[in-house]
Amino acid sequence: MTNINSYHGEKLIRPREMRDTLRISQATLYRLVHKGELKHIKVGGSIRFLQRDLEEFLQKDRVN
């Protein structure tokens, strides 16, 4: 199995790391992905996230 850690030089985040960062359940994470609210990259049968997509997601719901 190939260990994919980056995409065009940008760190890829695994689903577990994303869940821990956002403090959400696995079901919620995949619901956000399915609804298109959280961008992701498919790597074989797995999904990964870019750091910039996490930051964009967090900014989207930010209250000033």
C-alpha positions in Angstrom: 0.0 0.0 0.0 1.3 3.4 -1.0 1.6 6.0 1.8 0.2 9.3 0.3 1.2 12.2 2.5 1.0 15.2 0.1 -0.7 16.4 -3.0 1.3 18.9 -5.1 3.5 19.6 -2.1 0.5 20.3 0.2 0.0 18.0 3.3 -2.9 15.7 3.1 -5.1 15.2 6.1 -6.6 11.8 7.0 -10.3 11.6 8.0 -9.4 10.8 11.6 -7.2 13.9 11.8 -10.0 16.0 10.3 -12.6 14.6 12.7 -10.3 15.3 15.7 -9.6 18.8 14.5 -13.3 19.6 13.9 -14.4 17.6 17.0 -17.1 15.8 15.0 -18.1 12.2 14.5 -17.2 10.0 11.6 -20.9 10.1 10.5 -20.9 13.9 10.5 -17.6 14.1 8.6 -18.9 11.8 5.8 -22.2 13.7 5.8 -20.4 17.0 5.2 -18.4 15.3 2.4 -21.5 13.8 0.8 -23.3 17.1 0.9 -20.4 18.8 -0.8 -19.8 21.1 2.2 -16.3 19.8 2.8 -14.0 19.4 -0.2 -11.9 16.2 -0.4 -9.6 14.2 -2.7 -10.1 10.5 -3.5 -7.0 8.4 -3.2 -7.9 4.9 -4.3 -10.7 3.9 -2.0 -9.8 6.5 0.6 -10.5 10.2 1.0 -8.0 12.8 2.1 -8.3 16.6 2.8 -6.1 19.5 2.0 -5.1 21.9 4.7 -6.5 24.8 2.6 -9.9 23.1 2.4 -10.0 22.7 6.2 -9.2 26.4 6.5 -11.8 27.4 3.9 -14.4 25.3 5.7 -13.6 26.9 9.1 -13.7 30.4 7.5 -17.1 29.8 5.8 -19.0 29.6 9.1 -17.0 32.2 11.0 -18.9 34.9 12.8 -17.2 38.3 12.8 
